[in-house]
Amino acid sequence: MPPKSAAPTAKEASPLRVVQAAIQSRQFAPVYYLHGDDDYLKDAAIRDLLQAAIDPSTRDFNLEQRRGADLDGESVASLLTTPPMLAECRAVVLRDVTGLKKAARAQLDKYLQRPASDTLLLLVSPAGTKADSALVDAGVSLEFAPLTPERVRRWITHHAGTALQVDIADDAAQLLQQAVGNDLHLLAAELDKCASYVLGAHDAAGTGTASEGTRAVIDVDSVSAVVGVRRGETVTDLLDAVARHDAKTAVNLVGHVLGQPKVNAVQVVMMLATQAFALRFGRARRDAGIPTQRLPQEYFAFLKETGGYPGRPWGEAASAWTKATEGWSADACERALGLLLEADMALKDTRVSTEEQLLTSLVLALCATRTRRAA
């Protein structure tokens, strides 16, 4: 079905909902501009739009995917004016669109004044680039911002159930997020491994298949076996140990945390810094007379305003910090921030020490702030 002119979409509308609405109604705008810092969600939206709009039997003839920097003006003109072959619609995906040279961009701008009704044009800017205001106004603008940690947790459950046809226990989703973080590419890869693991065990046990009414379940043990992390040994466990000044537990966790995939000392220091800033904020709110029971809401507002990455969903971080606030004075928070700055600088000089040694020294010093305050 050829793209049809879509009604103007409010800029605050969820891009995922806009895409799903277009697919369900089978009415596509001639031009979509996909931008923002989450490339995984952009790629998923492109895949879904193409699958819905382009006849699979003629896909080889009616789908062009190119990069802006590789095109000149003549190439862009040819791409955008070629009619569909043996179908009602063709699609053009133009990635890194802001990398178009002057002549190529001129051809694109000319086309955007009167886009073809039988072409679906998807313009894509990569993560880390500023949105092009002219392209935002030229078509349906879809900004894919990174999901909040809370939404990532829901995404894990949704992706497991829909894309992989398995269920995942809540505590398993929590452990997976704690171990892998919020990168959807990495989470999707680890979820795929976990699904294969439990589906193999499911079939071997003869407990049936999803089509027979039962589904395999990814549990905590499955995540531990596949990802190589156990409950109580994640980066958030390390953060909590430091927050409660538990030096013994924190030191024992350093090696486990740094041994996990995609975790390094710089990331841990950044999360510890977010925690230290938050505790400084919480201490100031308590000193201003805010009651303890109000702190979770205060911490949530702090995270929403600063966009800090606490290594877990904001609600969980707010709850953990509320419990730890009374153990931190304003002076202790300031000393912690100084120690974190020194550690960050030291990590940039690899001649000084190993990451594990530096992080061990850091957590010992952070945990000692309670002793120093009491003295």
C-alpha angles and dihedrals in degrees: 000000000000119000115269127204108273125213115259111276124220111248091231093057115113109261090219091056091048090053094046092048091053092049094047093048093040088226115126130184115238091239133032123182112204117194141144137090102290107084092174093062091044092053091048091051092049091050093050094046093049093046091053099041105038125066106238092219092062098032093112090059100037107043125078122178116186141157123241097230091056096057135083127196095271092051092051092049091051093047094051099042100045109111124226117275118226090339142076095242143032129190134217121195111196110189125193086021093171087063093069115126119240097266093044092049090050090057091049093049090050091051093048090061089068111009117194117260093220096054129078107208118195114190114193133193118193125239115278096035127109116250114257106240093206091054091045088059096040099067144348105321115216116186113194106198118181113273118254114250090256092054091046089058090053090045090056091056093044095047093048092050100042108028098031101028095227134110124236125207117238094242090048091053089049093051092046092052092046090052101041104026127215101311103123094202091057093041092051091051094049092044090053090053092047091049092051090049096052094039089055091051090043093054094042090054091052093231094142135252136275090262089058092056102266128095133200115248128218105219133179093270090054092052091048092050095047104034097033099234130115132204111272093029102078130111090257089056087054091049091051092049091053091046091057092041092244099156097174094054093041094052092047090052097052095081093044092050096047090048092062121099117271094004122122136166094257091059092048092050090051091053091046088051091052088051093048092050089048093050090049088053092047092048090052091050092050091048087052090058101262108150119240093246089062094054098087090060090045092051092047090053089048092055093045091052098043100034089222120173109231095176094250140045112306094242092056091047092049091051093049094047092048089058091049101043097089090058093061129073123198090252092051090052091050091050090049092053090050091051091049092052091051091049092050091053092046092052089060089060105064091182092072103064145318121283091249093051092048094047092046091053090047097052091046090053093046093050090049092064090087092054092047092049092050091049 
